[in-house]
Amino acid sequence: MADSPTETAPDTATVRPGRRFSAGVRAAAGTSPLSAAAEAVRIALAELAVPDTAVRCTAVDVLRPFGRGRADARPGTLTVDVVVTAVAASPPGGIVEAVLTVVEDAAAAQRPPAATRPEADAADPQRAGEMRISITAGIGLPPADPADCPGSRLWGRLLQARLDGDPRTADLLASYDGTMGIRIGGRELHIRCYRGQVLEIVPRSLLGADFIVDIPGDEFIALMTHDRYSFMESAMRRRLGSSGSGYEYLRMTSALVHIIELARTMAVEAGWGVPFAPGAARSGESA
């Protein structure tokens, strides 16, 4: 069983994308990291008055095995960092989506030499184990602002309103006749374009998308809150995924960067995005 958290969440009465909090749990020997993390999540969400039955796990990805090099299975500490990635309207309240990063802290003596560990472990030796958990939780909040649920149909309408009549968009899409896709936290939108115009933004297009850029929910939050332009950095570090035509993806990279910039403007105006730092460089953002 996991002990009580060493740290609980701050006041979370106002839940918006980008909201972060953490909890620390002392896990007894033999305790499953997932069960210990679940306990931390339960207590961290308690201030939202979310019953246990309302929390649903949608994905678990073990990034580094837990307990590597621990010969005696001594009790350790799990740190759970939570970021809210979307808030969707759903009667009678709303649905919060969040991504949790669960990290196991182990004594240095319990880890193998750096030379025998993957490069990522050697670069960050304090992280002996790590997993990523995606959850949804029903909460009794009023219907959310459409800008709070990136990738939804209503969010797509807001984005299209930004793109319509935008001269830079028209310039970047002048030679493109096709459909590009963007998936944010599993929510997919197809952006149908023709000679500089965005004809529609819909969850599914008739002929499908030429390519789809897949942005995890927490990575999208990072794109909306970094103090600099970071789309290309995220792509080069493979924190974004893509499928379909690689040629069209590369050809339309500048247009995608601009779309992300407009999405960030929407997030800033909604009250949860962060403006770019004054003089933030954009070098390398264009294809």
N, C-alpha and C positions, 0 to 999 in steps of 0.2 A: 504494500500500500504506500501511497505517497503521503508525506507529511503536509502540514499546512504550508501555503506559499510563504516565501520569505519576503515577497513584495506583491502588493495587489494593485489593481488598476486605479488610476485617478478617476475623478468624476467624469463620467461618460454620458451625461444627460443629453448633450448635443453630439449626435453621431453623424459624421460626415466622412466621405472618402479622404484618405490620408491620415485619419486619426490613428495614433499609435499608442500602445501601452504594452506592458510586460508583466510577467509573473515568474517567480522562481519557486521551484518545487524540489524538496529533498526527497529523492527516490531511494527507497530501501533496496537492499541487495535482492536481485531477482525480479524487481519490478519492471514491467514492460515500459519502455520509453513512451509508447503511444498512450498507455493508460495513465501514466503520470502526466503527460501533456494534456490529456482530456480533463484531468482534475484541475490543472492550472487554468485551462480555458473556462471550465465551469465556474470557477471562482472569479476569474477576471470579468466574465460576462454577467455576474450576479447583479452588479449595479444597474444593468439594463433591464432587470426583472425578466430575464429570458429563462423560461423553464427548461430543464435538461432535455425534455422531449422535443423542444423546438430547434435544437442544434443538430444539424446534419452534416456529416463529413462527406465531401464530394471527391476528394483526391488526396492520396498520401504518396509522397515521393521521398525515399530514403536517399539522401545525397552522400552520406558517409556512414558506414556501419557504426552502431553504438557498441561501446565496450571493447574497442580494438586495443589489444595489448594489456587488458586488465586481467591479470592472472588470479587475483583474489576476489574479484567481483565486489569490491567494497562499495558502500553507498556513495552516490554521486549527486550532483545538483543539475537539474534541467532548467534552463532558462528559455522561456517562451516569449518571443517577440511577436506582437500582433499588429497588423496593419489592416484597417478597413479599406476595402477596394471598391465597394459599390453599395448604394442603398437604393433599393427598388420599392416602388409603391405596390402594396398588395393588401387589400382589405382584410381585417379592419385596421391594420397598422402598416408595417413595412417589413422588408427582408434585408438584413445586413449580410453582405458577403465579406469575408476576411481571409487573409493568408497568414499562416502562422509559421514561423521558423523556430524549430526546437533544437537547442544546442546543448550537448552534454559537456560539462566541464569535468575534466579528470586530472589527477595529479601528474606532473611531468614524468615521474618515475614509472607510471603505469603505461606510458606510451612507448612504442618501439622507436629506435633511432630514426632521425629524419630521413636518412638515406633509404630506409625501407618503406617509407610512406609515399603516397602519391604527392605530386608537386603541390596540390592545393593544401594538403595537410601540413607540409613543410612551411608553406607561406603563412599559415595561420595555426600554429601548433596548439593554441588554446582550445581549438575545436576538435574534440575527439570523436564526436558523433553529431550528425545533423540530419534533420528531416524537414520536409515542407508539407504542410497540411492546409488544404482549402476547406472552408466550412461555410455554411449558410445558417442564419439564425433568424427566426421570426421575432419581431419586437413590436411593442405597442406604440409605435410612433406615427405621427401624421404622414400622409402620402409625401414622398420625397420629391425634391426638385428633379426634373428630367436630367439636368446636368450631373446629378449625383450617381447616375447609373450608366457609365461609359459603355458604349456598344449596344445599348438597347435601341429599339425602334424610335422612341421619342428623342433619345439623344442624337440619333441619326438625323432627325428633322431639324434639330438645332444646328447641327453641323452643316447641313445643306443650306440653311438660311445664311450661314457665314460664307459659304462658297459661292452662292449666287451673286453675280455681279462683282465679284472680287477680281480686280485686274491681274493680280499675280497668279491666281488660280487659272485664269483664262490663258495666260502666257505659258504656264508650265504644262497645260493640257492641250495646247494648240495642235499638236501632232498626234494626239492619242484618240483612237476610236476603239473603246473596249471597256472592260469592267475590272476594277481592282477591288480586292477584298481586304478587310481589316477585321481581325478577331481580337476582342479585348476581354480577358477573363472568361473566354468560352463563348462570348456573345459575338456573333458574326454579322457584318454589314457588307453589302456589295455596293460599290460606288460606280454607277454607270456614266461614262463620259463620252462626249462626241464633240470634236473640234472646239475645245476650250470650254465647253459647257458641262456641268454636272446635271444629267437628266433626272436622276433619282438616286436615292440612297435607301436600300431596302434590305431586309434580312436575307433574302434569297432572290437572285436574278434568274431569268428564264434559262439562259445558256450557261450560267455559272460564271465564275470569275477567272480572268487570265492568270492571276496569282493571288495568294492570300498571305498577308503578314500576320503572324500569330504573336500577340503581346500578352504575356501573363498579367493578371490583375495588379500584382504588386509592382511589376516592372512598369506598367502604365502609370501608376501612382508616382514612381520615381521620375518618369519623364515629365510629369506635371509639377514636380516639386524641386528638381535639381536647380541650382542657381546658374546653370549654364545649359547650352544646347547639347543634348546627349544621345539623340537618336542613333547616330552613326556609331558611337561608342558602344551602345547596347547591342547593335547589330553585329559589330565586329567581335564582340565578346560572346556572341551566340546566346545572349539573353533573350533574343527574339527568334522566332522560327519563321519559316516561309515554305510555301509549296506552290506548285504550278510553274509557270514560265519564268525562269531565271532571267531571261533576256528582258522581258517586259518589266520585271521587278527592278532591275538595275536601271533601265531607261526611265522609269518613273520614280526613282528614289527622291529626286528633288521635290516632286509633287507630294510624295508621302511626308517628307520633312515639313513641308508647308502645312499639310493637313494636321500634323501633330502640333505645330505652332498655333494653329487656330483652335485646336482642342484645348490647348493650354490657356489660351485667352478665355475660352468658355469656363474653364475651371477657376481661373482667377476671379472672373466676374461672379461666379457662383459662391465664392468665399472660401474655397478650400485649396485652390491652386496657388502657386508661388510665382510672382513675377520674376523674369530673368534679372540677374544682377546687372547693374549699369555697366555698359561696355562689354558684355559677354561676347566672346568671340564666336563666330559662326564658321570658322575655317574648317574645311573638310566635310561640311554638311551637304554640299551639292555633289551630284553624281558627275 
